[in-house]
Amino acid sequence: QVDLVESGGGLVQPGGSLRLSCAASGNTSNIYSMGWYRQAPGKQRELVADITRSGTTDYADSVKGRFTISRDNAKNTVYLQMNSLKPEDTAVYYCHTRDTLSKTDYWGQGTQVTVSS
């Protein structure tokens, strides 16, 4: 069992920045990748960014150059630095990881990000 606890969402004006954090606890020994997904009202959940234990990253085209994912393996924590935020970034952001042994997906509770003037 892996628990994911997110923090850092909120309301920000267009062009502003936010930093999300997600701390994993429990049986984290089989975690390889950690990442962020988001889901806007009426839309499917989509990958925003993920990062492997070795630091390899992947980003959605819509956030490349604006968002940066990073990871502290010692703390089992992943971060998402979001800059130049746009109204279309408004969504609930979910932290995600997978146990590579059991193939079980784990999700955080979600944190709301609202970009509005």
N, C-alpha and C positions, 0 to 999 in steps of 0.2 A: 504494500500500500504506500502510495506517495501522496502527500498533501502539498498543494500549491496555494500560496497566499500572495495575492497581488496588492499593490498600493500605488498611488500616484496619479490617479485620474482626476478629472475636474473640468472646470469651464475655463476656456482660454479664448482670447480674441484671435482672429485670423492673423497669421504671421508670427504668432507666439510659439512658445515651447512648453513641453511637458516631458517629464521623465517617469516612466513606469518601472516598477520593480516587481519581481516575482521570486519568492524564496521557496525552495523545495525542501521537504522534510520527510522522514520515514525511511523506507527502503530505497535509497537513491543509488545504490551500487550499480544498478543496471541501466541507468540513464545515460544516453549518449547525446541526443539533440534536445534542445529546449527552444521554445519559440513563442511567438505571439500571433494570434488570429484576431480578427475583428468581425463583428456582425452589425450592420446597420439595419434600421427598421425596414422590413419587407425584402431584405436581401439575404443571400446565403452567406454563411460564415466563410471567410477567406483568409488565406495565409498572408501575414504582413511581413514577417521575417523569422528566420530561425538560425541557430548557431550550434555547431557541433562542439563536443568536448575539446577538440583540438583547435577550435576557433574559426573553422570554415563557416562562412555566412551565406545566406540566400535572402533576397528581398523581392517583394512584389514590385513590378515596374512602377506602380503608382507612387511608391515611397522612396525609390532610389534617389540618393543625393540629399534627402531630407531627414530620413530616419537612420539611426545607427543602433544596432543590437550589439550587446557585449555580455560578458559572462565572467563570473567569479567562481571558479570550480571549487575552491576551498570553502566557499559559503553556500554552494549549490544555489546560486542566485543569478538570474538573468535580468538584464536591464534593456529598456527601449527608450533611447533619447529621440524625441520627436521635435524637430525644428520646422520652421516655415509652415506651420499647420494651416490647413485649409478647411472650409466648412464640410467638404466631402470626406474629411477624415473622421467626422463625427460617427461614433459607433461605440458599442460595448467591446472592450478589448479583453481577450482571454489568453491566459498563459497556458501553454501546452507542453507536455512531454510524453514520452513513451518508454515503458519498460521493455528493453530489447530482448529480454529472456521470455517473458510471459506474453509479449506483444499487446500489453494493456495500455490504452491511452488514458492519460490523466489530464483534467482540466481545472483551472482555477475558477473562482466564483464569478469572475468578470468585474471589470471596472469601467465606469462610464467616462468617455472622453467627448466633450462637447466643444465644438469650435464655432463661435458665434460672436457677432458684435452687438 
